[in-house]
């Protein structure tokens, strides 16, 4: 039987973190690395675990690797503070860990919510995301943003039960966070001496809008679908 450490990075997540931690009480260990929150995040975390650390911001990839380094178990479940492991998902993970997992990395479908509404179209579902991994064989990329878990030659499995992602309180929250992510991404590209050409600035944003709204059926979300398609195009332009 394999033991599982849940690892979470936080900053000012007082509104979300208790719900997140409650959903992973079944785990053998919970590790939190906080980036000097100014609200009650750390206090709430300590109600669930004594493994709460603080570390300056290193970028998403490095921060998550640092958090995993504090875990004592080989198998790690990385989740965000605004996510919840559904009951069915938790049971599937525990069943998998009762034996010897076939793969070093597992992905999950993720249900994303805006203002409490599940966004099913516009490319927002199933939104397969890698979260459970053998840290002896897998780690996060060092990216500032859009970090990824990269497997070795062992392949990737799927646990077909959803993680619930209460990602945005509303459209304003969505825009603010997209602005922050685009700034981090631009800084990362600048450090790599990457320069955009005319197709990145003019062709790709139009293609992203068409793909999101039509091919990924964003139109089925009504006005929200238009908003998401336009914002994705604008994010690509930035």
N, C-alpha and C positions, 0 to 999 in steps of 0.2 A: 504493500500500500504506500502511495506517495503522499507526502505532506505538501500543503500549498500555503505560500505566503502571498497575501494581498498587499500590493504596494500602491500608494497614492501620493501624488504631489499636490500641494495646496497653496493658495494665497487668497485670503479674504473670502473663504467659502462657507461662512457661518450659516447661510441660508440653505445650503445643499448638503453639507458633509454628514450630518446625523442620519439623513435618509440613506445616503450611500453606505455608511458604515454599518447601519442596521441590516442591510441586505447581505453583508459578508461576515456576520457573526459566526457562521459555521466554519470559517477558515481556521487553519492551525495557527496562523500568525497574521497580524495586521501591522504594516509599517507605513508611517506617514513622514514625508519630508516637506516641511513648510518653509515658504519664502518670507519669513518675518511678517506674518499677517498682523493687521492693526485692529481686527475685530476679534470675536470669540472663537475663531477656528481652532486654535491650539487647545483651548480649554475643552471644547466639545470633543476633540479627538482623544484627549486623555481620559475621557469617560469610557472609551472603547478599547484603548491600548496604551501600554506604557512605552511603546517604541515610537516616540514622536521626536523627530530631529528638526533642526533648523539649518538652512544652508542658503547662501546668496544665490541669485538666479544665474544659472549656467546655460540656459537654452533648454528647450523641451527634451531633446534627445539625451543630452548629458545629465540633465536633472533626473530623468527617469532611470538612467543607468546607475546614478549615484544612489537613488532610492532602493533599487534592486540589490545593490551591494550591501545594504544594511540588513537584508533578509537572511535568515539562517537556513531556509529550505531551497532545494534545487529547483522546484517548480514554483513559478511566479505568475500571479494573475495581476496584470496592471489595469487599473480602472481610473477614470477621472472622477473628480469630486462631485460632478453633476450627473453621474451615472448611477444606475441601480442594477444589480444582478437579479433578474427575475427568479422566482422560486423554481421554475422548470429548468432554468439555466444552471442554477446552483446544484440542483439534484443531478443534472447531467455531468457537471464537472466532478462531483464527488464520486459518481459511478465510474467515470473514466479513471480517476486517481486511485480507485480501489484495486486496479491492476497495474500493468506496465503499459503506458501510452505508446501507441504505434508511431506517432510523429513528435518532433521536438517543438512544434509550434501549432497552435490552433486558432482558427478564426471564428467569429460569431456574427450573425446578423445583428444589426443595431436599429432600434426604433428611435428616431429623432423627433423631439417635440418642440414646437414653438408656441409659447403662451399656453401650454397644456394640450395643444393639438398635435396629434400624430401626423407627420408629413410623409405620406406614402409614395408620392410621385416626385418628379423633378430630380430624379437621381438620389433621393434621400433614403430609399429602402430598396434592397436589404442592407446596403452600406456595410458590406462585410469588412470586419476589422480584426486584426490579429491582436490578441490580448493575453493568451495563456501560453507560457513557454518554459522550456528547460534552459535556465540561465547558464548552464555549462556549455550550451551549444548555440544560443541565440542571444542577441543584444540589440538595443536600439541604435540607429544611426545617430551621428553627432549633430544632426540638423538643429538649427535654431527653432524651426517650426516645420510642421508636416513631417515629423519624425516617423520612422518606420522600423518595424522589427524584421530583420532579414534572416531567413533560415539558412542552415547549412544544407548539405545534400540530402537531408532526411525528409524533405517534403513538408507539406502543410495539411493539417486536418481541419475539419469543420465540425463545430458543435452547433446543431441547428435549432438553438433556442436563443431568444433575443436578450441583448443588453438594452436597457431602457436609458435613453439619453435625454435628460431634460435640459437641452442645450441653451435655449434663449428664452428670456422672459417676454420678448416681443420684438418687433421689427427694429426699434431703436437700439436695443441690446445687440441684435444681430449686426447692424451696421457698425456699431462701436467696436465689436470684436473683430469683424472683418478688416477694419482699418488697422487694428493692432497687428493682426496676422500679416497683412500686406506689408506693413513697415518692417517687421522682423524678416520676412521673406526677401524684401528688397535689400536689406542690410546684408543678409547672407549672400545674395547674388553679387553684391558690390565687392565683398571680400574675395569672391571667386573671380573677379574681373570679368564678369559676364555682362554683355551688352545686348539690349533688345534691338531687333531689326524691325523693319516696317510691318512684316507679317505678324510679329508678336503684338504690335500696337494696334493694328487695324483689321487684320484678317481673323486672327484667333478669337478676339472678343465676340465678333459677329457669329462665328462658328459655335462658340460656347453657348450663346443665347439660343440659337436655333436648335442645337442638340438638347439643351435643358428643357426648352419649352415644348418642342415637338417630339423628338425622338424619345426623350425620357418622360414625356406626357405631363410636363409641368402645367399644361392648360387644364388638367383635371383638378388642380388645386384652386382654381378660380383666381381671384386677385393675388393671393399669396403666390401662386405659380408664376405670375407675371413679375412680381417683386423679386422672387428668388432667381429667376432667369436673368433679369436685368442686373441684379447685384452680382451674380456670378460672372457675367460679362465684364462688368466694371472692375471686379476684383482681378480678373485676368489682365485687363488693360493696365492696372496699377502695377 
